[in-house]
């Protein structure tokens, strides 16, 4: 259970990321792109990635419109993934999905990464908002896979 002062801090972080998103905008010379849509509320996200020769995310950006949760999640995601390998990105995504769905068993994440991801853990109390929080992450995965099909949050 998250105590009240920690919950307030997490809400401040979410509001800051939604009002001042990091890595927001187009990305010149992106090597991978994907569009995502949450049909339940209309949130839209486009993720742009630039992978280097070693398969690391050299740069990442997002564009779109949506609620504070979807925008904050995309901003947090881009902050966390820049400079990471695709394997690290997948590991962070899996940990994030477990957290926002309120599932047990988030393992294998560095303490610093887990601390950042915990900001969004409170979303699990609002099942309709989980799709908002996961949209950017599913879209990033689609971009990495180069599927071309629009991503949908689950």
C-alpha positions in Angstrom: 0.0 0.0 0.0 1.4 3.4 -1.0 1.2 6.0 1.8 -0.5 9.3 1.2 2.6 11.5 0.9 4.1 9.1 -1.6 0.8 9.1 -3.6 0.9 12.9 -3.7 4.5 12.9 -4.9 3.6 10.4 -7.7 0.6 12.5 -8.7 2.9 15.5 -9.0 5.4 13.6 -11.2 2.5 12.5 -13.4 1.2 16.0 -13.7 4.7 17.4 -14.5 5.2 14.8 -17.2 1.8 15.5 -18.7 2.2 19.3 -18.7 5.8 19.3 -19.7 6.4 16.0 -21.7 9.9 15.0 -22.4 11.0 14.0 -25.9 7.7 15.3 -27.4 7.6 16.0 -31.1 8.8 14.6 -34.4 12.2 12.8 -34.7 14.2 13.4 -37.8 15.7 10.3 -39.4 13.7 7.9 -37.2 14.4 4.3 -38.2 11.2 2.9 -36.6 7.7 4.5 -36.2 4.4 3.3 -35.0 1.0 4.7 -34.3 -1.2 3.8 -31.3 -4.8 4.4 -30.5 -7.0 3.8 -27.4 -10.4 3.5 -29.1 -12.2 3.7 -25.7 -11.1 7.3 -25.0 -9.5 8.5 -28.2 -5.9 8.8 -26.9 -3.5 8.7 -29.9 0.3 8.3 -29.8 3.0 8.0 -32.4 6.4 6.7 -31.3 9.5 7.5 -33.2 12.7 5.5 -32.6 16.2 5.8 -33.9 18.1 2.6 -33.4 21.9 2.6 -33.7 24.1 -0.1 -35.3 24.2 -2.0 -32.0 20.4 -2.0 -31.6 20.3 0.6 -28.9 17.6 3.3 -28.8 19.8 6.2 -29.7 16.9 8.6 -29.7 13.2 8.4 -29.1 10.3 10.8 -29.3 6.5 10.7 -29.3 3.6 12.8 -30.6 0.0 12.6 -29.9 -2.9 13.8 -27.8 -4.6 12.2 -24.9 -5.3 12.3 -21.2 -2.7 13.2 -18.5 -2.1 9.5 -17.8 -1.3 8.6 -21.5 0.9 11.7 -22.0 2.8 11.2 -18.7 3.3 7.5 -19.4 4.8 8.3 -22.9 7.0 11.0 -21.4 8.3 8.7 -18.6 8.8 5.9 -21.2 10.9 8.0 -23.5 13.0 9.3 -20.6 13.7 5.7 -19.5 14.3 4.1 -22.8 16.7 6.5 -24.5 20.1 4.9 -24.7 18.8 1.4 -23.7 19.1 -1.8 -25.8 15.9 -3.3 -27.3 16.2 -6.2 -24.7 16.3 -3.7 -21.9 13.3 -1.8 -23.4 11.4 -5.1 -23.5 12.3 -5.9 -19.9 11.1 -2.4 -18.7 7.9 -2.8 -20.7 7.1 -6.1 -19.1 7.8 -4.7 -15.6 5.7 -1.7 -16.3 2.7 -3.8 -17.5 2.8 -5.9 -14.4 2.8 -2.8 -12.2 0.0 -0.9 -13.9 -2.1 -4.1 -14.0 -1.6 -4.6 -10.3 0.1 -7.9 -10.8 2.7 -9.4 -8.5 6.0 -10.7 -9.7 7.8 -7.6 -11.0 11.4 -9.0 -10.9 14.7 -8.4 -12.5 14.4 -4.6 -12.7 17.1 -2.3 -11.3 16.0 -0.5 -8.1 16.3 2.9 -9.9 14.1 1.7 -12.8 11.5 0.2 -10.4 11.3 3.4 -8.5 10.6 5.4 -11.6 8.0 2.9 -12.8 6.2 2.9 -9.4 5.0 6.4 -10.2 2.4 4.8 -12.5 1.5 1.9 -10.2 -1.5 3.7 -8.8 -3.2 3.4 -12.2 -4.0 -0.3 -11.3 -6.8 0.9 -9.0 -8.6 2.3 -12.1 -8.9 -0.4 -14.7 -10.2 1.9 -17.4 -7.0 4.0 -17.1 -4.7 1.0 -17.5 -5.2 1.3 -21.3 -4.2 4.9 -21.2 -1.0 4.1 -19.3 0.0 1.2 -21.5 -0.7 2.8 -24.9 2.7 4.3 -25.4 4.5 1.1 -24.3 2.5 -1.1 -26.7 3.2 1.5 -29.5 6.9 1.5 -28.7 6.9 -2.3 -28.9 5.1 -2.1 -32.3 7.7 0.3 -33.5 10.5 -2.0 -32.5 8.8 -4.9 -34.2 8.2 -2.9 -37.3 4.7 -4.4 -37.5 3.2 -1.4 -39.2 -0.2 -2.2 -37.7 -1.6 0.4 -35.3 -0.9 -0.5 -31.7 -3.7 -0.8 -29.2 -3.4 -0.7 -25.4 -4.4 -3.9 -23.7 
